[in-house]
Amino acid sequence: MLRAFPSAVIENLEPLIDGARYPIKRVIGEDLMVEADIFKEGHDVVAAALKWRMVGETRWHETPMKLIDNDRWRGACTFYENAIYEYTVEAWIDVFTGWQHEFSTKFKAGVTPLRSEALEGAALIEEAAGRAHDPRDASRLCEIAEAVRTKMPAEVDQLVHSGELEVLMATYPDRTGATQWAPPPRVVVDRLEARTAAWYEFFPRSAEGSGERGSKLRDCLPRIEYAKTMGFNVIYFPPIHPIGTTNRKGRNNSVISRPDDPGVPYAIGNRHLGLPNGGGHKDIDPALGTLEDFAWLEEEVRKRGLEIALDFAINCSPDHPYVVEHPEWFYERPDGTIKFAENPPKKYEDIYPLNFRCQNWPELWAEMKSIILFWVERGVRIFRVDNPHTKPVPFWEYLISGVREEFPDTIFLSEAFTRPKIMKVLAKAGFNQSYTYFTWRNQKQELIDYFSELTQTQMREYFRGNLWPNTPDILPPILQSGGRPAFMIRAVLAATLSSVYGIYSGFELCENAALPGREEYLDSEKYQFKERDWDAPGNIKEFIARLNTIRRQNRALQFYDNLRFYNADNGAILFYGKTTPARENVVFVVVNLDPYRRQNSMIDVPIELFGHTEGEPYQVHDLLDDSRYTWYGGRNYVELDPATRPAHIFRLRRFDGALVAR
């Protein structure tokens, strides 16, 4: 007996990452739009459906796909649970629709007799009745089949085009020999905070702003309230674990430390402290407090509607318990000593890197996963991962998938400032968010090119850029020389180009003292307690708070891949916009990229995209300073002084009420 063979061809499925080697990413409530080329030989009518289900389930959900043009089909679905899904496309010959078209064409052309054609259609309808799982539908289909068999051609033509019959036949199609794309690609559906969040980073030991002594975890609540007041919802801590004393670094990365120097938090581990978990990655630095103190702080942060992100830095000081318990996990020099970390010309004498390809790698990998699970079980669901590009990609696939099997709401941020292809593959391998080159992109065209790549190419399916204008390691030249206006400009760009961004504390105070000739902070708090006046003159706290309020009140700014750039005549003026799918919220951003001079430009607003015609009035409301302007066409004038108004964030409003500011 011959088996049925596939009846249609399915090609060029999108989105598809490396032939389904890696999943795409969405968040709860976000649509997945799927397209594919679907066709077959001859003139038969083809039907197709988009199918999806949670991994592990047996039953598929599905929705019809629609023909766009030139054998290109499209369908869409939405995911409502924080889980891993799979999707596919199925196509088959729509015999009924083909017969329906043939009968109608012959009838209109006056072809007679149509007796044989009517009998053929009646048989198709009866076959559908046999497939119907609802007895009422089966009975109704049999009635219609009898009518098609016995009535005159004019009545049959009217009957077979009734909405009732078309719905019933579409509900119980004949999918014999249907073609299905395999294997099904996967979709990682994250919670909303993976796409939309505002991060604030500070060192707990500097929470009180004293340069002479360190703060404790229980001293951090005022700083957390401070961050909340500015509108941040993720509080990110650098490592809070015990710090080694061997080769401890002093101020400004000095190889000689003073007795009161606190050390670098990234030199993790001190087995000499007698801590409950050995003094490694599962303990709290005694200078900060205890695990009980952390549990108290985590609960207090949750009560305030925020959450803590921890730094997962896979570094070990020479005093880490692993050095004694598992020396085989490290790199051994020919003389028998352990190799410390280097990033020439930089040397990290206080850190030993782990060898993820050592002979006993399975035990090492399992231990690393257990660290994440230890903190997850204590309420932490967000991790910023330090230098993931220096560890094997399969390790991250193992760790992230293993953690998310138990805790699917866990979010991982990749801190990989490295080559583009490595940054991309880390995102594909499971990281929910990624650092970007934004920190060094300042000119108009490079911003347009880079963010068009991030949000309008295949990268948008798996790479979510988390924008940071500064970090404890990086003080870029634009901030060193551009003064307060540069900080405001970069804040606007970070907060509106992406739906997820962050700042490192001191940014809001416009701190810009750098090591000469370096992109690094002078007197960096990586090496010392940082003295700060949290209300220092010239701060931009209110400006940042306003930005975060605008983000919170405008849904268009909460989406990632809806960014579009528009024309501004002046090379120092960047003009872009974001809109919600239904276009009920339309936001345009105009930024002066020059922190030193006033700039003006004509800009071209894409009024045709939003139903406007030339000369029709509409209002733009600047959400930064509450000013309002009435414009009448696509071409308009803007002028921006970086010292007083470095940007406009316009919300569009039509006077006829068709598009209302919300």
C-alpha positions in Angstrom: 0.0 0.0 0.0 1.4 3.4 -1.0 1.8 5.9 1.8 0.5 9.5 1.4 3.3 11.9 0.5 3.7 15.6 1.4 1.2 17.6 -0.6 2.9 21.0 -0.5 6.3 22.7 -0.3 7.2 24.9 2.7 10.4 27.0 2.4 12.0 30.1 3.9 10.3 29.9 7.3 10.9 33.1 9.3 11.8 33.7 12.1 14.3 30.9 12.2 17.7 31.1 13.9 20.5 29.0 12.4 18.1 26.4 11.1 16.3 26.2 14.5 19.6 25.5 16.3 18.6 28.3 18.7 15.3 29.6 19.9 13.8 33.0 19.2 12.7 35.2 22.1 9.4 36.8 23.1 7.9 38.1 26.4 4.5 37.2 27.8 1.7 38.9 25.8 4.0 39.5 22.8 3.1 38.4 19.2 5.0 36.0 17.1 4.6 36.8 13.4 5.5 33.8 11.2 6.0 33.8 7.4 6.8 31.0 5.0 6.8 30.3 1.2 4.0 27.7 0.7 3.1 26.3 -2.7 2.6 23.2 -4.8 2.5 22.1 -8.4 -0.5 22.6 -10.6 -3.5 24.8 -9.8 -4.8 23.2 -6.6 -5.7 25.6 -3.7 -3.4 25.4 -0.7 -4.4 26.1 2.9 -2.0 26.6 5.8 -2.0 27.0 9.6 0.4 28.3 12.2 0.6 25.8 15.1 2.2 26.2 18.5 2.3 24.5 21.9 4.2 24.5 25.1 7.1 22.1 25.0 6.0 18.8 26.6 2.4 19.3 25.6 0.7 17.0 23.0 -2.0 19.2 21.7 -1.3 22.0 19.2 -3.0 25.3 19.1 -3.4 26.7 15.7 -4.6 29.7 13.6 -5.1 30.0 9.8 -2.3 31.6 7.8 -3.1 34.1 5.1 -1.6 34.4 1.6 0.3 37.7 1.3 1.6 37.6 -2.2 3.7 35.4 -4.5 3.2 32.2 -2.4 4.3 34.0 0.8 2.0 33.3 3.7 1.7 34.9 7.2 0.2 33.9 10.5 0.5 35.3 14.1 0.0 34.0 17.6 0.5 35.3 21.1 2.1 33.6 24.2 0.7 34.0 27.7 2.9 31.9 29.9 6.6 32.2 31.0 7.7 29.0 29.3 9.4 27.4 26.3 7.1 26.9 23.3 7.6 25.3 19.9 5.9 26.3 16.6 5.5 25.0 13.1 3.6 25.5 9.9 1.4 22.9 8.3 0.1 23.1 4.7 -2.3 20.9 2.8 -4.5 20.8 -0.4 -7.8 22.6 0.2 -9.8 20.3 -1.9 -13.2 21.9 -1.0 -12.1 25.5 -1.8 -10.7 24.3 -5.1 -14.0 22.5 -5.9 -16.0 25.6 -4.8 -14.0 27.8 -7.1 -14.3 25.3 -10.0 -18.1 24.9 -9.6 -18.7 28.7 -9.3 -16.6 29.4 -12.4 -18.4 26.9 -14.5 -21.8 28.0 -13.3 -21.1 31.7 -14.1 -19.7 30.7 -17.5 -23.0 28.9 -18.3 -21.4 25.4 -18.5 -24.0 22.6 -18.3 -24.7 20.1 -17.0 -23.1 20.4 -13.6 -24.6 17.2 -12.2 -21.2 15.4 -11.8 -19.6 18.5 -10.2 -22.4 18.7 -7.7 -22.0 15.0 -6.7 -18.3 15.6 -6.3 -18.9 18.5 -3.9 -21.6 16.6 -2.0 -19.1 13.7 -1.4 -16.5 16.2 -0.1 -19.0 17.6 2.3 -20.0 14.2 3.5 -16.4 13.3 4.1 -16.1 16.4 6.3 -19.2 15.2 8.2 -17.3 12.0 8.9 -14.4 14.0 10.4 -16.6 16.2 12.6 -16.2 15.5 16.3 -19.4 17.5 17.1 -22.5 15.5 16.2 -24.5 18.7 15.5 -21.9 19.7 13.0 -21.8 16.3 11.4 -25.6 16.3 11.1 -25.7 19.8 9.5 -22.9 18.9 7.0 -25.0 15.8 5.9 -28.0 18.0 5.4 -26.0 20.4 3.2 -24.5 17.6 1.3 -28.0 16.2 0.4 -29.0 19.7 -0.7 -26.0 20.1 -2.9 -26.8 16.7 -4.4 -30.4 17.4 -5.2 -30.9 21.2 -5.8 -30.5 23.2 -9.0 -27.0 24.7 -9.9 -28.0 28.2 -9.0 -29.1 27.1 -5.5 -26.0 25.0 -5.1 -23.8 27.9 -6.1 -25.4 30.1 -3.4 -25.3 27.3 -0.8 -21.6 26.4 -1.2 -20.6 30.1 -0.7 -22.6 30.5 2.5 -20.6 31.5 5.5 -21.9 28.6 7.5 -20.6 25.9 5.1 -17.2 27.7 4.7 -16.7 27.8 8.5 -17.7 24.1 8.9 -15.4 23.0 6.0 -12.5 25.0 7.4 -13.1 23.5 10.9 -12.9 19.9 9.5 -10.5 20.0 6.6 -9.0 17.0 4.9 -5.3 17.1 5.8 -4.4 13.9 4.2 -0.8 14.2 3.1 -0.3 17.5 4.9 3.2 18.9 5.0 4.6 20.1 8.3 7.8 22.0 9.0 10.1 19.9 11.1 11.7 20.0 13.6 9.6 22.7 15.2 11.6 25.8 16.1 11.4 26.9 19.7 10.4 30.2 21.4 11.7 31.2 24.9 8.9 33.3 26.4 10.2 35.5 29.2 8.5 37.6 31.7 8.1 41.2 30.8 11.1 42.5 32.7 13.4 40.7 30.2 12.3 43.2 27.6 11.3 46.3 29.6 13.2 47.4 32.7 15.4 50.2 34.1 18.5 49.1 36.1 20.4 51.1 38.7 23.8 49.8 39.8 25.5 50.6 43.0 28.1 49.1 45.3 26.4 48.3 48.7 29.6 49.1 50.5 29.3 52.7 49.3 25.6 53.1 49.9 26.0 55.8 52.4 28.6 57.7 50.4 31.3 57.7 53.0 34.9 57.5 51.8 36.3 56.3 55.2 34.1 53.3 56.0 32.0 50.8 54.3 28.2 50.5 54.4 26.3 47.2 55.2 23.4 45.6 53.5 21.0 47.0 56.1 22.3 50.5 55.2 21.1 50.1 51.6 17.4 51.0 51.9 17.9 54.8 51.5 19.8 54.2 48.3 17.1 51.8 47.1 14.4 54.3 47.8 16.6 56.9 46.0 16.7 54.6 42.9 13.0 54.0 43.1 12.3 57.7 43.3 14.2 58.1 40.0 12.0 55.4 38.5 14.4 52.4 38.4 12.9 48.9 39.1 16.0 46.7 39.1 18.7 47.2 41.7 22.0 45.7 40.5 24.7 44.8 43.0 28.3 44.0 42.0 29.6 40.9 43.8 28.7 40.8 47.5 30.8 37.8 48.4 33.9 37.5 50.6 37.0 39.2 49.1 40.4 37.6 49.2 43.4 39.2 51.0 46.2 37.6 49.0 47.5 40.1 46.4 44.6 42.4 47.4 44.5 45.5 45.2 44.7 49.0 46.6 43.3 52.3 45.4 43.3 52.9 41.6 44.4 49.3 41.0 47.6 49.6 43.0 49.4 46.3 43.6 50.1 47.4 47.1 47.1 47.8 49.4 46.8 49.4 52.8 45.3 47.6 55.7 42.0 49.4 55.4 41.6 49.0 51.7 38.4 46.9 51.1 39.7 45.0 48.0 38.1 44.4 44.6 34.7 42.7 44.9 35.5 40.6 41.8 38.4 38.9 43.7 35.9 36.5 45.2 36.5 34.0 48.1 38.2 33.9 51.4 38.2 30.5 53.1 39.9 31.9 56.2 36.7 33.6 57.5 34.9 30.6 58.8 31.7 31.3 57.0 28.8 28.9 56.8 29.4 27.9 53.1 33.2 27.9 53.1 33.8 31.6 52.2 33.1 31.3 48.5 30.3 32.3 46.0 27.5 31.2 48.4 28.5 33.5 51.2 28.2 37.2 52.0 31.2 39.4 52.7 31.2 39.8 56.5 31.9 43.5 55.9 28.4 43.7 54.3 26.6 41.4 56.7 25.2 37.9 56.7 22.9 35.8 54.6 20.1 36.7 57.0 20.8 40.4 56.3 20.6 39.7 52.6 17.2 37.8 53.0 15.9 40.9 54.9 17.0 43.3 52.2 15.7 41.1 49.4 12.3 41.1 51.1 12.3 44.8 51.6 13.2 45.4 48.0 10.3 43.2 46.9 7.9 45.1 49.1 8.8 48.2 47.2 8.0 46.7 43.9 11.7 46.4 42.8 14.0 43.4 42.6 17.7 42.7 43.1 20.0 41.6 40.3 23.2 40.0 41.4 26.6 39.8 39.6 27.7 36.3 38.7 31.4 36.7 38.4 33.3 33.5 37.9 36.5 34.7 39.5 38.4 33.2 42.4 40.8 34.9 44.7 43.9 32.9 45.8 42.0 32.4 49.1 38.9 30.9 47.5 38.0 27.5 49.0 38.1 26.0 45.4 41.8 26.6 45.3 42.4 24.1 48.0 39.5 21.8 47.4 39.7 21.6 43.6 43.1 22.8 42.3 42.5 20.8 39.1 39.8 23.4 38.2 42.5 26.1 37.6 45.3 26.7 35.1 48.6 25.3 36.4 51.9 26.9 35.3 54.9 24.8 34.5 56.4 25.6 37.9 53.3 24.2 39.7 51.7 27.6 40.6 48.3 28.7 39.5 48.0 31.2 36.7 46.3 34.5 37.6 44.0 36.3 35.2 45.4 38.6 32.5 43.9 40.8 29.8 47.1 42.2 28.3 48.3 44.7 29.2 46.1 44.4 32.3 47.0 42.0 35.1 44.7 40.7 37.8 47.1 39.3 40.4 44.2 39.0 42.9 42.2 36.7 40.6 42.5 33.1 39.4 40.4 32.2 36.4 38.7 28.8 36.3 39.5 26.3 33.5 36.1 25.2 32.0 37.8 22.7 29.8 39.7 21.0 32.6 39.6 17.2 32.9 37.0 17.4 35.6 34.8 19.9 33.8 31.4 18.2 34.5 31.9 18.7 38.3 33.0 22.3 37.8 30.0 23.1 35.5 27.6 21.5 38.0 29.1 23.6 40.8 28.7 26.8 38.8 25.0 26.0 38.2 24.6 25.3 41.9 25.8 28.8 42.7 23.0 30.3 40.6 20.4 28.0 42.1 21.6 28.9 45.6 20.7 32.5 45.0 17.6 31.8 43.0 16.2 29.9 46.0 16.9 33.0 48.0 14.7 35.2 45.8 17.1 36.4 43.2 15.8 36.1 39.6 18.1 38.4 37.7 21.8 37.9 37.1 24.3 40.1 35.4 27.1 37.7 34.2 30.6 39.0 34.2 32.7 38.3 31.0 30.7 35.3 29.7 32.7 35.5 26.4 35.7 34.0 28.2 33.8 30.7 29.0 32.6 28.1 26.5 29.3 28.6 24.8 28.1 25.0 25.6 28.7 25.8 29.3 26.2 28.7 29.1 23.7 26.5 27.3 24.0 24.0 30.0 23.7 26.4 32.9 21.0 28.7 31.6 18.7 25.9 30.4 19.3 24.0 33.6 18.3 26.9 35.8 15.3 27.9 33.7 13.9 24.3 33.7 13.3 24.9 37.4 12.9 28.7 37.5 11.7 29.9 34.1 11.4 33.5 35.3 15.2 33.8 35.7 16.8 36.5 33.6 20.5 36.5 32.5 22.3 39.6 31.3 25.5 39.1 29.2 28.3 41.5 30.0 30.3 40.8 26.9 32.0 43.7 25.3 33.7 41.7 22.7 33.6 40.6 19.0 30.1 40.8 17.4 29.8 37.2 16.6 30.6 36.1 20.1 28.1 38.6 21.5 25.5 37.2 19.1 26.1 33.5 19.9 25.9 34.2 23.6 22.4 35.7 23.1 21.4 32.8 21.0 22.7 30.3 23.6 20.2 31.7 26.2 21.1 35.1 27.6 17.9 37.2 27.8 19.7 40.5 27.6 23.1 41.7 26.3 25.4 44.6 26.7 26.0 46.5 23.5 28.4 48.9 21.8 26.1 51.8 22.6 28.6 53.0 25.2 30.9 54.0 22.3 28.4 55.0 19.6 28.1 58.8 19.5 27.8 59.9 15.9 24.5 60.1 14.1 25.1 57.6 11.3 26.8 55.0 13.5 23.8 55.2 15.9 21.4 54.7 13.0 23.4 51.8 11.5 24.0 50.0 14.8 20.4 50.3 16.1 18.9 49.4 12.8 21.0 46.2 12.9 19.9 45.5 16.5 16.2 46.1 16.0 15.4 45.6 12.3 17.4 42.5 11.3 17.3 39.0 12.5 19.1 40.1 15.6 15.8 41.4 17.0 14.6 37.8 17.3 17.2 36.8 19.9 19.3 39.7 21.0 17.9 42.3 23.4 20.3 45.2 23.9 20.5 46.6 27.5 22.0 50.0 27.0 24.6 51.4 29.6 26.1 54.8 29.1 28.6 54.1 31.8 29.8 51.1 34.0 32.2 50.9 36.9 34.8 49.9 34.3 34.0 52.3 31.5 33.9 56.1 31.5 33.7 56.9 27.8 35.3 60.0 26.3 31.9 61.7 25.6 31.2 61.8 29.3 34.7 62.8 30.3 34.6 65.9 28.1 30.9 66.7 27.4 29.9 67.8 30.9 26.3 67.8 32.1 24.8 68.1 28.6 26.6 64.9 27.6 25.1 63.0 30.5 21.6 64.2 29.6 22.0 63.4 25.9 23.2 59.9 26.7 20.5 59.3 29.2 17.8 60.2 26.6 19.4 57.9 24.0 19.7 55.0 26.4 16.2 55.3 27.8 14.4 55.6 24.4 16.5 53.7 21.9 15.9 50.5 23.8 13.2 49.3 26.1 15.8 48.1 28.7 18.7 50.2 30.0 20.7 51.0 33.0 23.1 53.4 34.7 25.9 53.0 37.2 25.6 55.2 40.3 27.3 58.5 39.9 26.0 59.0 36.4 23.1 61.0 37.8 25.7 63.2 39.6 27.6 63.6 36.3 30.8 62.2 37.7 33.5 62.3 35.0 36.9 62.4 36.7 39.0 59.9 34.7 42.4 58.4 34.8 44.6 60.4 32.3 44.3 59.0 28.8 42.1 56.1 29.9 38.4 55.3 29.7 38.4 54.6 33.5 37.3 56.4 36.5 39.8 58.1 38.7 39.5 56.8 42.3 37.2 54.0 41.1 35.0 52.4 43.8 36.1 49.0 42.6 39.2 49.6 44.7 37.9 51.8 47.6 34.9 53.2 49.4 33.4 56.0 47.3 32.6 59.3 48.9 29.5 61.0 47.4 27.1 63.8 48.0 23.9 62.3 46.6 22.4 65.8 46.2 25.5 67.4 44.6 24.8 70.5 42.6 24.4 70.0 38.9 22.9 66.5 39.3 20.4 65.2 36.7 18.3 63.1 39.1 15.0 64.9 38.2 15.8 64.6 34.5 16.3 60.9 34.8 13.2 60.5 36.9 11.3 62.3 34.2 12.7 60.0 31.5 11.6 56.9 33.5 8.1 58.4 34.0 7.8 58.9 30.3 8.9 55.3 29.6 6.4 54.1 32.1 3.5 56.1 30.8 4.1 55.5 27.1 3.7 51.9 25.9 5.5 52.7 22.6 8.7 53.0 24.6 8.2 49.6 26.3 8.7 47.7 23.0 12.1 46.8 21.7 11.9 46.3 17.9 9.6 49.1 16.9 12.4 51.7 16.6 12.4 53.6 13.3 14.7 56.4 12.2 13.6 59.5 10.2 15.3 62.3 8.3 16.8 65.3 10.0 18.8 67.6 7.7 21.5 68.4 10.4 24.1 65.7 11.0 24.1 66.5 14.7 20.4 66.0 15.1 19.1 62.4 15.5 15.4 61.8 14.8 13.6 58.6 15.5 10.2 57.2 16.7 8.4 54.4 18.3 4.7 53.4 18.1 2.5 50.7 19.5 1.1 48.1 17.0 -2.4 49.8 17.2 -0.8 53.3 16.9 -2.7 54.6 19.9 0.6 55.7 21.3 3.1 57.5 19.0 6.3 58.9 20.3 9.0 60.8 18.4 12.4 61.6 19.8 14.7 64.4 18.6 18.2 64.6 20.1 21.0 67.0 19.8 24.1 64.8 19.7 26.5 67.8 20.2 27.0 68.5 23.9 28.9 71.7 23.2 26.7 73.7 20.7 23.1 74.7 20.0 21.9 72.9 16.9 18.9 73.3 14.6 17.4 71.3 11.8 14.4 70.7 9.6 13.0 67.2 10.3 10.6 65.1 8.2 7.8 63.7 10.3 6.3 60.6 8.6 2.7 61.9 8.7 1.5 59.5 6.1 2.2 56.5 8.4 -0.4 57.9 10.9 -3.2 59.0 8.6 -2.3 62.7 8.3 -2.3 64.7 5.2 -0.2 67.7 4.3 -1.7 70.8 5.9 -3.8 69.0 8.5 -3.0 70.2 12.0 -1.7 68.0 14.7 -0.2 68.6 18.1 3.2 67.4 19.4 3.5 67.4 23.2 7.0 67.5 24.5 6.9 65.2 27.5 10.2 66.4 28.9 9.1 70.0 29.6 5.3 69.8 28.9 5.5 72.3 26.0 3.1 71.8 23.1 3.4 72.7 19.4 0.9 72.7 16.5 2.4 71.4 13.3 0.7 71.3 9.9 2.8 69.1 7.7 5.6 66.6 7.6 8.5 69.2 7.4 9.1 71.0 10.7 11.8 73.0 12.5 13.5 72.1 15.7 16.2 73.8 17.8 18.0 72.3 20.7 20.4 73.9 23.2 22.3 71.0 25.0 22.7 73.1 28.2 19.0 73.6 28.7 17.1 71.3 26.3 19.2 68.6 24.7 16.2 66.7 23.3 12.5 66.6 22.6 10.4 63.6 23.4 7.2 64.3 21.5 3.9 62.5 21.9 1.7 62.9 18.8 -1.9 64.0 19.1 -4.4 64.6 16.3 -7.1 67.3 16.8 -9.8 65.2 15.3 -9.4 62.7 18.1 -8.4 59.8 15.8 -5.1 59.7 17.6 -5.2 60.8 21.2 -2.3 61.4 23.6 -2.5 58.8 26.4 
